[in-house]
Amino acid sequence: MLPECQLFGTLGCHLCEVAEALLMPLVDHGLLVELVDIADSEAWFDAYGLRIPVLRRVDSGAELDWPFDVEQVVAFLR
């Protein structure tokens, strides 16, 4: 079973849109991804403002910073 993840980004972020599109085939195969807008929290903005998009595993807290490709995401989820 694939772990639940969060994708930290914000509206109008082109790289965030690219990352979201890259994850869609995995979502179609059961990956749960919550889109988290860093503008909703000062703490998130401080932590991720210069790093987005960032994929975070909910179970372990491990993070994968951009740039990443599908193969890197699959390895990250194992």
mmJSON file of the N, C-alpha and C atoms, coordinates in Angstrom:
{"data_MODEL":{"atom_site":{
"group_PDB":["ATOM","ATOM","ATOM","ATOM","ATOM","ATOM","ATOM","ATOM","ATOM","ATOM","ATOM","ATOM","ATOM","ATOM","ATOM","ATOM","ATOM","ATOM","ATOM","ATOM","ATOM","ATOM","ATOM","ATOM","ATOM","ATOM","ATOM","ATOM","ATOM","ATOM","ATOM","ATOM","ATOM","ATOM","ATOM","ATOM","ATOM","ATOM","ATOM","ATOM","ATOM","ATOM","ATOM","ATOM","ATOM","ATOM","ATOM","ATOM","ATOM","ATOM","ATOM","ATOM","ATOM","ATOM","ATOM","ATOM","ATOM","ATOM","ATOM","ATOM","ATOM","ATOM","ATOM","ATOM","ATOM","ATOM","ATOM","ATOM","ATOM","ATOM","ATOM","ATOM","ATOM","ATOM","ATOM","ATOM","ATOM","ATOM","ATOM","ATOM","ATOM","ATOM","ATOM","ATOM","ATOM","ATOM","ATOM","ATOM","ATOM","ATOM","ATOM","ATOM","ATOM","ATOM","ATOM","ATOM","ATOM","ATOM","ATOM","ATOM","ATOM","ATOM","ATOM","ATOM","ATOM","ATOM","ATOM","ATOM","ATOM","ATOM","ATOM","ATOM","ATOM","ATOM","ATOM","ATOM","ATOM","ATOM","ATOM","ATOM","ATOM","ATOM","ATOM","ATOM","ATOM","ATOM","ATOM","ATOM","ATOM","ATOM","ATOM","ATOM","ATOM","ATOM","ATOM","ATOM","ATOM","ATOM","ATOM","ATOM","ATOM","ATOM","ATOM","ATOM","ATOM","ATOM","ATOM","ATOM","ATOM","ATOM","ATOM","ATOM","ATOM","ATOM","ATOM","ATOM","ATOM","ATOM","ATOM","ATOM","ATOM","ATOM","ATOM","ATOM","ATOM","ATOM","ATOM","ATOM","ATOM","ATOM","ATOM","ATOM","ATOM","ATOM","ATOM","ATOM","ATOM","ATOM","ATOM","ATOM","ATOM","ATOM","ATOM","ATOM","ATOM","ATOM","ATOM","ATOM","ATOM","ATOM","ATOM","ATOM","ATOM","ATOM","ATOM","ATOM","ATOM","ATOM","ATOM","ATOM","ATOM","ATOM","ATOM","ATOM","ATOM","ATOM","ATOM","ATOM","ATOM","ATOM","ATOM","ATOM","ATOM","ATOM","ATOM","ATOM","ATOM","ATOM","ATOM","ATOM","ATOM","ATOM","ATOM","ATOM","ATOM","ATOM","ATOM","ATOM","ATOM","ATOM","ATOM","ATOM","ATOM","ATOM"],
"id":[1,2,3,4,5,6,7,8,9,10,11,12,13,14,15,16,17,18,19,20,21,22,23,24,25,26,27,28,29,30,31,32,33,34,35,36,37,38,39,40,41,42,43,44,45,46,47,48,49,50,51,52,53,54,55,56,57,58,59,60,61,62,63,64,65,66,67,68,69,70,71,72,73,74,75,76,77,78,79,80,81,82,83,84,85,86,87,88,89,90,91,92,93,94,95,96,97,98,99,100,101,102,103,104,105,106,107,108,109,110,111,112,113,114,115,116,117,118,119,120,121,122,123,124,125,126,127,128,129,130,131,132,133,134,135,136,137,138,139,140,141,142,143,144,145,146,147,148,149,150,151,152,153,154,155,156,157,158,159,160,161,162,163,164,165,166,167,168,169,170,171,172,173,174,175,176,177,178,179,180,181,182,183,184,185,186,187,188,189,190,191,192,193,194,195,196,197,198,199,200,201,202,203,204,205,206,207,208,209,210,211,212,213,214,215,216,217,218,219,220,221,222,223,224,225,226,227,228,229,230,231,232,233,234],
"type_symbol":["N","C","C","N","C","C","N","C","C","N","C","C","N","C","C","N","C","C","N","C","C","N","C","C","N","C","C","N","C","C","N","C","C","N","C","C","N","C","C","N","C","C","N","C","C","N","C","C","N","C","C","N","C","C","N","C","C","N","C","C","N","C","C","N","C","C","N","C","C","N","C","C","N","C","C","N","C","C","N","C","C","N","C","C","N","C","C","N","C","C","N","C","C","N","C","C","N","C","C","N","C","C","N","C","C","N","C","C","N","C","C","N","C","C","N","C","C","N","C","C","N","C","C","N","C","C","N","C","C","N","C","C","N","C","C","N","C","C","N","C","C","N","C","C","N","C","C","N","C","C","N","C","C","N","C","C","N","C","C","N","C","C","N","C","C","N","C","C","N","C","C","N","C","C","N","C","C","N","C","C","N","C","C","N","C","C","N","C","C","N","C","C","N","C","C","N","C","C","N","C","C","N","C","C","N","C","C","N","C","C","N","C","C","N","C","C","N","C","C","N","C","C","N","C","C","N","C","C","N","C","C","N","C","C"],
"label_atom_id":["N","CA","C","N","CA","C","N","CA","C","N","CA","C","N","CA","C","N","CA","C","N","CA","C","N","CA","C","N","CA","C","N","CA","C","N","CA","C","N","CA","C","N","CA","C","N","CA","C","N","CA","C","N","CA","C","N","CA","C","N","CA","C","N","CA","C","N","CA","C","N","CA","C","N","CA","C","N","CA","C","N","CA","C","N","CA","C","N","CA","C","N","CA","C","N","CA","C","N","CA","C","N","CA","C","N","CA","C","N","CA","C","N","CA","C","N","CA","C","N","CA","C","N","CA","C","N","CA","C","N","CA","C","N","CA","C","N","CA","C","N","CA","C","N","CA","C","N","CA","C","N","CA","C","N","CA","C","N","CA","C","N","CA","C","N","CA","C","N","CA","C","N","CA","C","N","CA","C","N","CA","C","N","CA","C","N","CA","C","N","CA","C","N","CA","C","N","CA","C","N","CA","C","N","CA","C","N","CA","C","N","CA","C","N","CA","C","N","CA","C","N","CA","C","N","CA","C","N","CA","C","N","CA","C","N","CA","C","N","CA","C","N","CA","C","N","CA","C","N","CA","C","N","CA","C","N","CA","C","N","CA","C","N","CA","C","N","CA","C","N","CA","C"],
"label_alt_id":[null,null,null,null,null,null,null,null,null,null,null,null,null,null,null,null,null,null,null,null,null,null,null,null,null,null,null,null,null,null,null,null,null,null,null,null,null,null,null,null,null,null,null,null,null,null,null,null,null,null,null,null,null,null,null,null,null,null,null,null,null,null,null,null,null,null,null,null,null,null,null,null,null,null,null,null,null,null,null,null,null,null,null,null,null,null,null,null,null,null,null,null,null,null,null,null,null,null,null,null,null,null,null,null,null,null,null,null,null,null,null,null,null,null,null,null,null,null,null,null,null,null,null,null,null,null,null,null,null,null,null,null,null,null,null,null,null,null,null,null,null,null,null,null,null,null,null,null,null,null,null,null,null,null,null,null,null,null,null,null,null,null,null,null,null,null,null,null,null,null,null,null,null,null,null,null,null,null,null,null,null,null,null,null,null,null,null,null,null,null,null,null,null,null,null,null,null,null,null,null,null,null,null,null,null,null,null,null,null,null,null,null,null,null,null,null,null,null,null,null,null,null,null,null,null,null,null,null,null,null,null,null,null,null],
"label_comp_id":["MET","MET","MET","LEU","LEU","LEU","PRO","PRO","PRO","GLU","GLU","GLU","CYS","CYS","CYS","GLN","GLN","GLN","LEU","LEU","LEU","PHE","PHE","PHE","GLY","GLY","GLY","THR","THR","THR","LEU","LEU","LEU","GLY","GLY","GLY","CYS","CYS","CYS","HIS","HIS","HIS","LEU","LEU","LEU","CYS","CYS","CYS","GLU","GLU","GLU","VAL","VAL","VAL","ALA","ALA","ALA","GLU","GLU","GLU","ALA","ALA","ALA","LEU","LEU","LEU","LEU","LEU","LEU","MET","MET","MET","PRO","PRO","PRO","LEU","LEU","LEU","VAL","VAL","VAL","ASP","ASP","ASP","HIS","HIS","HIS","GLY","GLY","GLY","LEU","LEU","LEU","LEU","LEU","LEU","VAL","VAL","VAL","GLU","GLU","GLU","LEU","LEU","LEU","VAL","VAL","VAL","ASP","ASP","ASP","ILE","ILE","ILE","ALA","ALA","ALA","ASP","ASP","ASP","SER","SER","SER","GLU","GLU","GLU","ALA","ALA","ALA","TRP","TRP","TRP","PHE","PHE","PHE","ASP","ASP","ASP","ALA","ALA","ALA","TYR","TYR","TYR","GLY","GLY","GLY","LEU","LEU","LEU","ARG","ARG","ARG","ILE","ILE","ILE","PRO","PRO","PRO","VAL","VAL","VAL","LEU","LEU","LEU","ARG","ARG","ARG","ARG","ARG","ARG","VAL","VAL","VAL","ASP","ASP","ASP","SER","SER","SER","GLY","GLY","GLY","ALA","ALA","ALA","GLU","GLU","GLU","LEU","LEU","LEU","ASP","ASP","ASP","TRP","TRP","TRP","PRO","PRO","PRO","PHE","PHE","PHE","ASP","ASP","ASP","VAL","VAL","VAL","GLU","GLU","GLU","GLN","GLN","GLN","VAL","VAL","VAL","VAL","VAL","VAL","ALA","ALA","ALA","PHE","PHE","PHE","LEU","LEU","LEU","ARG","ARG","ARG"],
"label_asym_id":["A","A","A","A","A","A","A","A","A","A","A","A","A","A","A","A","A","A","A","A","A","A","A","A","A","A","A","A","A","A","A","A","A","A","A","A","A","A","A","A","A","A","A","A","A","A","A","A","A","A","A","A","A","A","A","A","A","A","A","A","A","A","A","A","A","A","A","A","A","A","A","A","A","A","A","A","A","A","A","A","A","A","A","A","A","A","A","A","A","A","A","A","A","A","A","A","A","A","A","A","A","A","A","A","A","A","A","A","A","A","A","A","A","A","A","A","A","A","A","A","A","A","A","A","A","A","A","A","A","A","A","A","A","A","A","A","A","A","A","A","A","A","A","A","A","A","A","A","A","A","A","A","A","A","A","A","A","A","A","A","A","A","A","A","A","A","A","A","A","A","A","A","A","A","A","A","A","A","A","A","A","A","A","A","A","A","A","A","A","A","A","A","A","A","A","A","A","A","A","A","A","A","A","A","A","A","A","A","A","A","A","A","A","A","A","A","A","A","A","A","A","A","A","A","A","A","A","A","A","A","A","A","A","A"],
"label_entity_id":["1","1","1","1","1","1","1","1","1","1","1","1","1","1","1","1","1","1","1","1","1","1","1","1","1","1","1","1","1","1","1","1","1","1","1","1","1","1","1","1","1","1","1","1","1","1","1","1","1","1","1","1","1","1","1","1","1","1","1","1","1","1","1","1","1","1","1","1","1","1","1","1","1","1","1","1","1","1","1","1","1","1","1","1","1","1","1","1","1","1","1","1","1","1","1","1","1","1","1","1","1","1","1","1","1","1","1","1","1","1","1","1","1","1","1","1","1","1","1","1","1","1","1","1","1","1","1","1","1","1","1","1","1","1","1","1","1","1","1","1","1","1","1","1","1","1","1","1","1","1","1","1","1","1","1","1","1","1","1","1","1","1","1","1","1","1","1","1","1","1","1","1","1","1","1","1","1","1","1","1","1","1","1","1","1","1","1","1","1","1","1","1","1","1","1","1","1","1","1","1","1","1","1","1","1","1","1","1","1","1","1","1","1","1","1","1","1","1","1","1","1","1","1","1","1","1","1","1","1","1","1","1","1","1"],
"label_seq_id":[1,1,1,2,2,2,3,3,3,4,4,4,5,5,5,6,6,6,7,7,7,8,8,8,9,9,9,10,10,10,11,11,11,12,12,12,13,13,13,14,14,14,15,15,15,16,16,16,17,17,17,18,18,18,19,19,19,20,20,20,21,21,21,22,22,22,23,23,23,24,24,24,25,25,25,26,26,26,27,27,27,28,28,28,29,29,29,30,30,30,31,31,31,32,32,32,33,33,33,34,34,34,35,35,35,36,36,36,37,37,37,38,38,38,39,39,39,40,40,40,41,41,41,42,42,42,43,43,43,44,44,44,45,45,45,46,46,46,47,47,47,48,48,48,49,49,49,50,50,50,51,51,51,52,52,52,53,53,53,54,54,54,55,55,55,56,56,56,57,57,57,58,58,58,59,59,59,60,60,60,61,61,61,62,62,62,63,63,63,64,64,64,65,65,65,66,66,66,67,67,67,68,68,68,69,69,69,70,70,70,71,71,71,72,72,72,73,73,73,74,74,74,75,75,75,76,76,76,77,77,77,78,78,78],
"pdbx_PDB_ins_code":[null,null,null,null,null,null,null,null,null,null,null,null,null,null,null,null,null,null,null,null,null,null,null,null,null,null,null,null,null,null,null,null,null,null,null,null,null,null,null,null,null,null,null,null,null,null,null,null,null,null,null,null,null,null,null,null,null,null,null,null,null,null,null,null,null,null,null,null,null,null,null,null,null,null,null,null,null,null,null,null,null,null,null,null,null,null,null,null,null,null,null,null,null,null,null,null,null,null,null,null,null,null,null,null,null,null,null,null,null,null,null,null,null,null,null,null,null,null,null,null,null,null,null,null,null,null,null,null,null,null,null,null,null,null,null,null,null,null,null,null,null,null,null,null,null,null,null,null,null,null,null,null,null,null,null,null,null,null,null,null,null,null,null,null,null,null,null,null,null,null,null,null,null,null,null,null,null,null,null,null,null,null,null,null,null,null,null,null,null,null,null,null,null,null,null,null,null,null,null,null,null,null,null,null,null,null,null,null,null,null,null,null,null,null,null,null,null,null,null,null,null,null,null,null,null,null,null,null,null,null,null,null,null,null],
"Cartn_x":[0.843,0.0,0.882,0.519,1.289,1.029,2.071,1.866,1.128,0.448,-0.202,0.862,0.695,1.676,0.999,1.815,1.393,2.322,1.752,2.546,2.426,3.523,3.55,3.846,3.013,3.169,2.302,1.995,1.102,0.515,-0.559,-1.212,-0.276,-0.301,0.512,1.95,2.278,3.635,3.701,4.402,4.491,5.129,6.192,6.845,5.922,5.078,4.117,3.106,2.682,1.761,2.422,3.709,4.446,4.552,4.87,4.986,3.648,2.572,1.245,0.916,1.198,0.945,1.8,3.029,3.925,3.383,2.71,2.185,0.86,0.158,-1.178,-1.228,-0.283,-0.342,-0.234,0.517,0.627,-0.656,-1.305,-2.598,-3.617,-3.559,-4.467,-4.262,-3.081,-2.78,-2.851,-3.508,-3.792,-3.009,-2.08,-1.35,-2.283,-2.324,-3.109,-2.187,-2.519,-1.708,-2.614,-2.321,-3.016,-2.217,-2.883,-2.226,-2.288,-1.134,-1.041,-0.508,-1.301,-0.888,-0.117,1.144,1.989,1.539,0.71,0.193,-0.803,-1.291,-2.273,-1.655,-0.33,0.325,1.684,1.93,3.232,4.354,4.085,5.098,5.43,4.398,4.646,5.398,5.013,5.683,7.161,7.438,8.83,9.619,8.987,9.682,9.863,8.889,8.881,8.937,8.893,8.793,9.853,11.067,12.154,12.403,11.596,11.862,10.766,9.595,8.46,8.734,8.13,7.279,8.087,7.478,8.086,7.05,7.442,6.585,6.984,6.01,6.272,5.433,6.095,5.373,4.761,3.474,2.799,3.289,3.552,3.922,5.285,6.257,7.612,8.102,7.41,7.858,8.996,9.424,10.5,10.033,10.964,10.634,11.504,10.881,11.57,11.424,12.546,12.532,12.594,12.006,12.09,13.517,14.052,13.375,13.366,12.272,12.192,11.428,11.695,10.975,10.209,9.478,8.628,9.453,10.613,11.445,11.908,12.254,12.67,11.507,10.311,9.128,8.839,8.897,8.646,9.651,10.915,11.935,11.654,11.227,10.912,9.749,8.81,7.614,7.866,8.985,9.263,9.666],
"Cartn_y":[-1.192,0.0,1.247,2.206,3.43,4.346,5.038,5.945,7.206,7.825,9.103,10.195,11.159,12.232,13.59,14.611,15.987,16.624,17.457,18.22,19.682,20.231,21.623,22.501,23.509,24.439,25.649,26.383,27.532,27.843,28.6,28.979,29.835,29.609,30.389,29.921,28.819,28.276,27.267,27.641,26.775,25.426,25.433,24.168,23.277,23.891,23.112,22.427,23.129,22.55,21.394,21.54,20.474,19.259,19.493,18.397,17.683,18.437,17.848,16.97,17.449,16.671,15.411,15.515,14.366,13.272,13.694,12.746,12.107,12.695,12.209,10.734,10.212,8.779,7.905,8.37,7.615,7.719,8.881,9.054,8.118,7.985,7.067,5.621,5.318,3.971,3.854,4.817,4.68,5.566,6.382,7.29,8.4,8.629,9.728,10.916,12.044,13.258,14.419,15.02,16.223,17.42,18.324,19.548,20.565,21.032,21.957,23.291,24.351,25.687,26.351,26.641,27.208,28.609,29.244,30.572,30.508,29.317,29.15,29.162,29.104,29.022,29.716,30.6,31.27,30.264,29.232,28.196,27.441,27.095,26.408,27.316,28.605,29.545,29.666,29.754,29.853,28.594,27.438,26.162,25.814,26.163,25.68,26.771,28.033,29.134,29.137,28.749,28.749,27.375,26.375,24.991,24.381,25.0,24.352,24.119,23.044,22.066,21.048,20.592,19.586,18.492,17.243,16.091,15.532,15.377,14.91,13.679,12.649,11.451,11.74,11.435,11.671,10.686,9.448,8.413,8.639,9.089,9.221,10.665,11.576,12.962,13.21,12.172,12.32,13.262,14.045,15.03,14.85,15.098,15.05,16.425,17.13,18.476,18.415,19.414,19.59,19.934,19.481,18.746,17.242,16.592,15.14,14.635,13.364,12.735,11.537,10.863,9.752,8.652,8.332,7.273,7.633,8.892,9.326,9.266,9.612,9.551,8.098,7.204,5.784,5.262,5.591,5.168,5.801,7.035,7.753,7.086,6.531,5.926,4.526,3.903,2.537,2.508],
"Cartn_z":[0.0,0.0,0.0,-0.805,-0.919,0.279,0.769,1.901,1.466,2.419,2.171,2.157,1.248,1.11,1.094,1.28,1.127,0.099,-0.767,-1.715,-1.318,-0.807,-0.394,-1.598,-1.789,-2.892,-2.65,-3.711,-3.609,-4.976,-4.981,-6.229,-7.076,-8.368,-9.28,-9.394,-8.733,-8.785,-9.939,-10.997,-12.173,-11.837,-11.059,-10.697,-9.879,-9.052,-8.262,-9.185,-10.217,-11.195,-11.942,-12.274,-12.943,-12.024,-10.756,-9.79,-9.609,-9.52,-9.378,-10.591,-11.777,-12.989,-13.016,-12.55,-12.505,-11.564,-10.494,-9.506,-9.927,-10.887,-11.25,-11.649,-12.438,-12.739,-11.486,-10.493,-9.241,-8.428,-8.485,-7.818,-8.456,-9.765,-10.469,-10.038,-9.474,-8.994,-7.476,-6.828,-5.403,-4.453,-4.95,-4.069,-3.61,-2.313,-1.756,-1.543,-2.176,-2.059,-1.679,-0.537,-0.103,-0.605,-1.307,-1.759,-0.63,-0.189,0.936,0.425,0.605,0.174,1.31,1.068,2.122,2.526,1.704,2.048,3.201,3.537,4.608,5.995,6.083,7.388,7.33,8.28,8.341,8.551,9.355,9.606,8.324,7.54,6.265,5.305,5.273,4.384,4.75,6.049,6.511,6.175,6.347,6.14,4.663,3.839,2.457,1.396,1.778,0.824,-0.262,0.076,-0.904,-1.503,-1.104,-1.521,-2.379,-2.462,-3.12,-4.598,-5.1,-4.442,-3.632,-2.542,-1.681,-1.439,-1.677,-1.406,-0.044,0.854,2.215,2.511,3.052,3.501,4.86,5.016,6.284,7.341,6.936,7.912,8.55,7.794,8.318,8.418,7.734,7.705,6.732,6.002,5.024,3.911,3.393,2.374,1.138,-0.006,-1.289,-1.934,-2.058,-2.633,-4.153,-4.777,-6.21,-6.58,-7.685,-8.751,-8.481,-8.855,-8.796,-10.009,-10.346,-11.457,-10.91,-11.775,-11.339,-10.674,-11.249,-10.681,-9.268,-9.052,-7.714,-6.737,-7.192,-6.332,-5.948,-6.919,-6.637,-5.609,-5.766,-4.788,-3.426,-3.386,-2.148,-1.413,-2.147,-1.542,-1.003,-1.357,-0.9,0.541],
"occupancy":[1.0,1.0,1.0,1.0,1.0,1.0,1.0,1.0,1.0,1.0,1.0,1.0,1.0,1.0,1.0,1.0,1.0,1.0,1.0,1.0,1.0,1.0,1.0,1.0,1.0,1.0,1.0,1.0,1.0,1.0,1.0,1.0,1.0,1.0,1.0,1.0,1.0,1.0,1.0,1.0,1.0,1.0,1.0,1.0,1.0,1.0,1.0,1.0,1.0,1.0,1.0,1.0,1.0,1.0,1.0,1.0,1.0,1.0,1.0,1.0,1.0,1.0,1.0,1.0,1.0,1.0,1.0,1.0,1.0,1.0,1.0,1.0,1.0,1.0,1.0,1.0,1.0,1.0,1.0,1.0,1.0,1.0,1.0,1.0,1.0,1.0,1.0,1.0,1.0,1.0,1.0,1.0,1.0,1.0,1.0,1.0,1.0,1.0,1.0,1.0,1.0,1.0,1.0,1.0,1.0,1.0,1.0,1.0,1.0,1.0,1.0,1.0,1.0,1.0,1.0,1.0,1.0,1.0,1.0,1.0,1.0,1.0,1.0,1.0,1.0,1.0,1.0,1.0,1.0,1.0,1.0,1.0,1.0,1.0,1.0,1.0,1.0,1.0,1.0,1.0,1.0,1.0,1.0,1.0,1.0,1.0,1.0,1.0,1.0,1.0,1.0,1.0,1.0,1.0,1.0,1.0,1.0,1.0,1.0,1.0,1.0,1.0,1.0,1.0,1.0,1.0,1.0,1.0,1.0,1.0,1.0,1.0,1.0,1.0,1.0,1.0,1.0,1.0,1.0,1.0,1.0,1.0,1.0,1.0,1.0,1.0,1.0,1.0,1.0,1.0,1.0,1.0,1.0,1.0,1.0,1.0,1.0,1.0,1.0,1.0,1.0,1.0,1.0,1.0,1.0,1.0,1.0,1.0,1.0,1.0,1.0,1.0,1.0,1.0,1.0,1.0,1.0,1.0,1.0,1.0,1.0,1.0,1.0,1.0,1.0,1.0,1.0,1.0,1.0,1.0,1.0,1.0,1.0,1.0],
"B_iso_or_equiv":[0.0,0.0,0.0,0.0,0.0,0.0,0.0,0.0,0.0,0.0,0.0,0.0,0.0,0.0,0.0,0.0,0.0,0.0,0.0,0.0,0.0,0.0,0.0,0.0,0.0,0.0,0.0,0.0,0.0,0.0,0.0,0.0,0.0,0.0,0.0,0.0,0.0,0.0,0.0,0.0,0.0,0.0,0.0,0.0,0.0,0.0,0.0,0.0,0.0,0.0,0.0,0.0,0.0,0.0,0.0,0.0,0.0,0.0,0.0,0.0,0.0,0.0,0.0,0.0,0.0,0.0,0.0,0.0,0.0,0.0,0.0,0.0,0.0,0.0,0.0,0.0,0.0,0.0,0.0,0.0,0.0,0.0,0.0,0.0,0.0,0.0,0.0,0.0,0.0,0.0,0.0,0.0,0.0,0.0,0.0,0.0,0.0,0.0,0.0,0.0,0.0,0.0,0.0,0.0,0.0,0.0,0.0,0.0,0.0,0.0,0.0,0.0,0.0,0.0,0.0,0.0,0.0,0.0,0.0,0.0,0.0,0.0,0.0,0.0,0.0,0.0,0.0,0.0,0.0,0.0,0.0,0.0,0.0,0.0,0.0,0.0,0.0,0.0,0.0,0.0,0.0,0.0,0.0,0.0,0.0,0.0,0.0,0.0,0.0,0.0,0.0,0.0,0.0,0.0,0.0,0.0,0.0,0.0,0.0,0.0,0.0,0.0,0.0,0.0,0.0,0.0,0.0,0.0,0.0,0.0,0.0,0.0,0.0,0.0,0.0,0.0,0.0,0.0,0.0,0.0,0.0,0.0,0.0,0.0,0.0,0.0,0.0,0.0,0.0,0.0,0.0,0.0,0.0,0.0,0.0,0.0,0.0,0.0,0.0,0.0,0.0,0.0,0.0,0.0,0.0,0.0,0.0,0.0,0.0,0.0,0.0,0.0,0.0,0.0,0.0,0.0,0.0,0.0,0.0,0.0,0.0,0.0,0.0,0.0,0.0,0.0,0.0,0.0,0.0,0.0,0.0,0.0,0.0,0.0],
"pdbx_formal_charge":[null,null,null,null,null,null,null,null,null,null,null,null,null,null,null,null,null,null,null,null,null,null,null,null,null,null,null,null,null,null,null,null,null,null,null,null,null,null,null,null,null,null,null,null,null,null,null,null,null,null,null,null,null,null,null,null,null,null,null,null,null,null,null,null,null,null,null,null,null,null,null,null,null,null,null,null,null,null,null,null,null,null,null,null,null,null,null,null,null,null,null,null,null,null,null,null,null,null,null,null,null,null,null,null,null,null,null,null,null,null,null,null,null,null,null,null,null,null,null,null,null,null,null,null,null,null,null,null,null,null,null,null,null,null,null,null,null,null,null,null,null,null,null,null,null,null,null,null,null,null,null,null,null,null,null,null,null,null,null,null,null,null,null,null,null,null,null,null,null,null,null,null,null,null,null,null,null,null,null,null,null,null,null,null,null,null,null,null,null,null,null,null,null,null,null,null,null,null,null,null,null,null,null,null,null,null,null,null,null,null,null,null,null,null,null,null,null,null,null,null,null,null,null,null,null,null,null,null,null,null,null,null,null,null],
"auth_seq_id":[1,1,1,2,2,2,3,3,3,4,4,4,5,5,5,6,6,6,7,7,7,8,8,8,9,9,9,10,10,10,11,11,11,12,12,12,13,13,13,14,14,14,15,15,15,16,16,16,17,17,17,18,18,18,19,19,19,20,20,20,21,21,21,22,22,22,23,23,23,24,24,24,25,25,25,26,26,26,27,27,27,28,28,28,29,29,29,30,30,30,31,31,31,32,32,32,33,33,33,34,34,34,35,35,35,36,36,36,37,37,37,38,38,38,39,39,39,40,40,40,41,41,41,42,42,42,43,43,43,44,44,44,45,45,45,46,46,46,47,47,47,48,48,48,49,49,49,50,50,50,51,51,51,52,52,52,53,53,53,54,54,54,55,55,55,56,56,56,57,57,57,58,58,58,59,59,59,60,60,60,61,61,61,62,62,62,63,63,63,64,64,64,65,65,65,66,66,66,67,67,67,68,68,68,69,69,69,70,70,70,71,71,71,72,72,72,73,73,73,74,74,74,75,75,75,76,76,76,77,77,77,78,78,78],
"auth_comp_id":["MET","MET","MET","LEU","LEU","LEU","PRO","PRO","PRO","GLU","GLU","GLU","CYS","CYS","CYS","GLN","GLN","GLN","LEU","LEU","LEU","PHE","PHE","PHE","GLY","GLY","GLY","THR","THR","THR","LEU","LEU","LEU","GLY","GLY","GLY","CYS","CYS","CYS","HIS","HIS","HIS","LEU","LEU","LEU","CYS","CYS","CYS","GLU","GLU","GLU","VAL","VAL","VAL","ALA","ALA","ALA","GLU","GLU","GLU","ALA","ALA","ALA","LEU","LEU","LEU","LEU","LEU","LEU","MET","MET","MET","PRO","PRO","PRO","LEU","LEU","LEU","VAL","VAL","VAL","ASP","ASP","ASP","HIS","HIS","HIS","GLY","GLY","GLY","LEU","LEU","LEU","LEU","LEU","LEU","VAL","VAL","VAL","GLU","GLU","GLU","LEU","LEU","LEU","VAL","VAL","VAL","ASP","ASP","ASP","ILE","ILE","ILE","ALA","ALA","ALA","ASP","ASP","ASP","SER","SER","SER","GLU","GLU","GLU","ALA","ALA","ALA","TRP","TRP","TRP","PHE","PHE","PHE","ASP","ASP","ASP","ALA","ALA","ALA","TYR","TYR","TYR","GLY","GLY","GLY","LEU","LEU","LEU","ARG","ARG","ARG","ILE","ILE","ILE","PRO","PRO","PRO","VAL","VAL","VAL","LEU","LEU","LEU","ARG","ARG","ARG","ARG","ARG","ARG","VAL","VAL","VAL","ASP","ASP","ASP","SER","SER","SER","GLY","GLY","GLY","ALA","ALA","ALA","GLU","GLU","GLU","LEU","LEU","LEU","ASP","ASP","ASP","TRP","TRP","TRP","PRO","PRO","PRO","PHE","PHE","PHE","ASP","ASP","ASP","VAL","VAL","VAL","GLU","GLU","GLU","GLN","GLN","GLN","VAL","VAL","VAL","VAL","VAL","VAL","ALA","ALA","ALA","PHE","PHE","PHE","LEU","LEU","LEU","ARG","ARG","ARG"],
"auth_asym_id":["A","A","A","A","A","A","A","A","A","A","A","A","A","A","A","A","A","A","A","A","A","A","A","A","A","A","A","A","A","A","A","A","A","A","A","A","A","A","A","A","A","A","A","A","A","A","A","A","A","A","A","A","A","A","A","A","A","A","A","A","A","A","A","A","A","A","A","A","A","A","A","A","A","A","A","A","A","A","A","A","A","A","A","A","A","A","A","A","A","A","A","A","A","A","A","A","A","A","A","A","A","A","A","A","A","A","A","A","A","A","A","A","A","A","A","A","A","A","A","A","A","A","A","A","A","A","A","A","A","A","A","A","A","A","A","A","A","A","A","A","A","A","A","A","A","A","A","A","A","A","A","A","A","A","A","A","A","A","A","A","A","A","A","A","A","A","A","A","A","A","A","A","A","A","A","A","A","A","A","A","A","A","A","A","A","A","A","A","A","A","A","A","A","A","A","A","A","A","A","A","A","A","A","A","A","A","A","A","A","A","A","A","A","A","A","A","A","A","A","A","A","A","A","A","A","A","A","A","A","A","A","A","A","A"],
"auth_atom_id":["N","CA","C","N","CA","C","N","CA","C","N","CA","C","N","CA","C","N","CA","C","N","CA","C","N","CA","C","N","CA","C","N","CA","C","N","CA","C","N","CA","C","N","CA","C","N","CA","C","N","CA","C","N","CA","C","N","CA","C","N","CA","C","N","CA","C","N","CA","C","N","CA","C","N","CA","C","N","CA","C","N","CA","C","N","CA","C","N","CA","C","N","CA","C","N","CA","C","N","CA","C","N","CA","C","N","CA","C","N","CA","C","N","CA","C","N","CA","C","N","CA","C","N","CA","C","N","CA","C","N","CA","C","N","CA","C","N","CA","C","N","CA","C","N","CA","C","N","CA","C","N","CA","C","N","CA","C","N","CA","C","N","CA","C","N","CA","C","N","CA","C","N","CA","C","N","CA","C","N","CA","C","N","CA","C","N","CA","C","N","CA","C","N","CA","C","N","CA","C","N","CA","C","N","CA","C","N","CA","C","N","CA","C","N","CA","C","N","CA","C","N","CA","C","N","CA","C","N","CA","C","N","CA","C","N","CA","C","N","CA","C","N","CA","C","N","CA","C","N","CA","C","N","CA","C","N","CA","C","N","CA","C","N","CA","C","N","CA","C","N","CA","C"],
"pdbx_PDB_model_num":[1,1,1,1,1,1,1,1,1,1,1,1,1,1,1,1,1,1,1,1,1,1,1,1,1,1,1,1,1,1,1,1,1,1,1,1,1,1,1,1,1,1,1,1,1,1,1,1,1,1,1,1,1,1,1,1,1,1,1,1,1,1,1,1,1,1,1,1,1,1,1,1,1,1,1,1,1,1,1,1,1,1,1,1,1,1,1,1,1,1,1,1,1,1,1,1,1,1,1,1,1,1,1,1,1,1,1,1,1,1,1,1,1,1,1,1,1,1,1,1,1,1,1,1,1,1,1,1,1,1,1,1,1,1,1,1,1,1,1,1,1,1,1,1,1,1,1,1,1,1,1,1,1,1,1,1,1,1,1,1,1,1,1,1,1,1,1,1,1,1,1,1,1,1,1,1,1,1,1,1,1,1,1,1,1,1,1,1,1,1,1,1,1,1,1,1,1,1,1,1,1,1,1,1,1,1,1,1,1,1,1,1,1,1,1,1,1,1,1,1,1,1,1,1,1,1,1,1,1,1,1,1,1,1]
}}}
